């Protein structure tokens, strides 16, 4: 999604709208969460 030019906010809005759960079952996704996920190195 990020490679398609979507902002972190747009990714958050989409994931929240389709019901992707957050780690803590919070209100929804936040841009900082997306940034952290995308910055992680793959094993």
PAROMAR-231703 format. One record per residue: residue number from 1; y, x negated, z negated of N, C-alpha, C in turn. Coordinates in steps of 0.05 Angstrom, whole numbers. Layout:
<torses>
+-----+--------+--------+--------+--------+--------+--------+--------+--------+--------+
!   n !    n.y !    n.x !    n.z !   ca.y !   ca.x !   ca.z !    c.y !    c.x !    c.z !
+-----+--------+--------+--------+--------+--------+--------+--------+--------+--------+
! NUM !      Y !      X !      Z !      Y !      X !      Z !      Y !      X !      Z !
...
+-----+--------+--------+--------+--------+--------+--------+--------+--------+--------+
</torses>
This chain:
<torses>
+-----+--------+--------+--------+--------+--------+--------+--------+--------+--------+
!   n !    n.y !    n.x !    n.z !   ca.y !   ca.x !   ca.z !    c.y !    c.x !    c.z !
+-----+--------+--------+--------+--------+--------+--------+--------+--------+--------+
!   1 !    -24 !    -17 !      0 !      0 !      0 !      0 !     25 !    -17 !      0 !
!   2 !     24 !    -38 !    -17 !     47 !    -56 !    -18 !     50 !    -71 !      8 !
!   3 !     28 !    -78 !     21 !     29 !    -91 !     47 !     40 !    -73 !     68 !
!   4 !     39 !    -47 !     64 !     50 !    -28 !     83 !     80 !    -23 !     79 !
!   5 !     92 !    -37 !     60 !    120 !    -35 !     55 !    128 !    -15 !     34 !
!   6 !    109 !     -4 !     20 !    116 !     15 !     -2 !    127 !      0 !    -26 !
!   7 !    147 !     11 !    -38 !    158 !     -1 !    -63 !    138 !      5 !    -86 !
!   8 !    142 !    -11 !   -107 !    126 !     -6 !   -131 !    129 !     23 !   -141 !
!   9 !    154 !     33 !   -139 !    160 !     60 !   -148 !    144 !     80 !   -132 !
!  10 !    143 !     77 !   -106 !    128 !     95 !    -88 !     98 !     95 !    -94 !
!  11 !     88 !     71 !   -100 !     60 !     68 !   -107 !     55 !     83 !   -133 !
!  12 !     73 !     79 !   -153 !     70 !     94 !   -178 !     70 !    124 !   -174 !
!  13 !     89 !    133 !   -159 !     90 !    162 !   -154 !     65 !    173 !   -141 !
!  14 !     54 !    158 !   -122 !     30 !    166 !   -108 !      6 !    166 !   -128 !
!  15 !      2 !    144 !   -142 !    -21 !    142 !   -160 !    -19 !    164 !   -182 !
!  16 !      5 !    169 !   -192 !      8 !    190 !   -213 !      2 !    217 !   -201 !
!  17 !     11 !    222 !   -176 !      7 !    249 !   -164 !    -22 !    255 !   -158 !
!  18 !    -38 !    234 !   -152 !    -67 !    239 !   -146 !    -84 !    235 !   -171 !
!  19 !    -72 !    229 !   -194 !    -87 !    229 !   -219 !   -101 !    203 !   -226 !
!  20 !    -92 !    180 !   -214 !   -104 !    155 !   -222 !    -97 !    149 !   -251 !
!  21 !   -116 !    146 !   -268 !   -109 !    142 !   -297 !    -98 !    115 !   -302 !
!  22 !    -81 !    113 !   -322 !    -71 !     87 !   -331 !    -89 !     76 !   -352 !
!  23 !    -87 !     51 !   -358 !   -104 !     38 !   -378 !   -102 !     52 !   -405 !
!  24 !    -78 !     61 !   -413 !    -74 !     73 !   -439 !    -72 !    104 !   -438 !
!  25 !    -78 !    115 !   -414 !    -77 !    144 !   -410 !    -48 !    154 !   -416 !
!  26 !    -28 !    138 !   -408 !     -1 !    146 !   -412 !      9 !    168 !   -394 !
!  27 !     35 !    172 !   -393 !     46 !    193 !   -377 !     43 !    188 !   -347 !
!  28 !     42 !    164 !   -339 !     39 !    157 !   -311 !     44 !    128 !   -306 !
!  29 !     43 !    120 !   -281 !     46 !     92 !   -274 !     76 !     84 !   -274 !
!  30 !     81 !     59 !   -281 !    107 !     47 !   -281 !    108 !     24 !   -262 !
!  31 !    131 !     18 !   -249 !    132 !     -4 !   -230 !    123 !    -31 !   -241 !
!  32 !    129 !    -36 !   -266 !    121 !    -62 !   -278 !     90 !    -64 !   -279 !
!  33 !     76 !    -42 !   -284 !     47 !    -42 !   -284 !     36 !    -50 !   -256 !
!  34 !     48 !    -39 !   -236 !     40 !    -45 !   -208 !     45 !    -75 !   -202 !
!  35 !     69 !    -84 !   -209 !     76 !   -112 !   -204 !     56 !   -131 !   -218 !
!  36 !     48 !   -125 !   -243 !     29 !   -142 !   -257 !      2 !   -141 !   -243 !
!  37 !     -7 !   -118 !   -235 !    -33 !   -116 !   -222 !    -33 !   -132 !   -196 !
!  38 !    -12 !   -130 !   -180 !    -11 !   -144 !   -155 !     -7 !   -174 !   -158 !
!  39 !      3 !   -183 !   -180 !      8 !   -212 !   -184 !    -16 !   -226 !   -195 !
!  40 !    -37 !   -211 !   -204 !    -61 !   -224 !   -214 !    -76 !   -238 !   -192 !
!  41 !    -89 !   -260 !   -200 !   -106 !   -274 !   -181 !   -133 !   -261 !   -181 !
!  42 !   -145 !   -260 !   -157 !   -172 !   -249 !   -155 !   -192 !   -270 !   -163 !
!  43 !   -213 !   -262 !   -176 !   -234 !   -282 !   -184 !   -249 !   -293 !   -160 !
+-----+--------+--------+--------+--------+--------+--------+--------+--------+--------+
</torses>
